[in-house]
Amino acid sequence: MQIAPTFPFNLKRDSIEGRVVVEFVVDTEG
C-alpha cells in the first residue's frame, strides 16, 4: 500500500528524472 502515497510523488519526479521514475512505477505495479 506504499504505491498509493508514492504515486503522486513519482509523478512530480517524473518531470525531473523523466523516464527513470516511469519505469520504476511500472516495475512496482507489474
Number of C-alpha atoms within 10 A of each C-alpha: 5 6 12 8 9 11 13 11 12 18 15 12 15 16 11 11 12 12 12 12 19 15 11 12 17 9 9 8 7 6
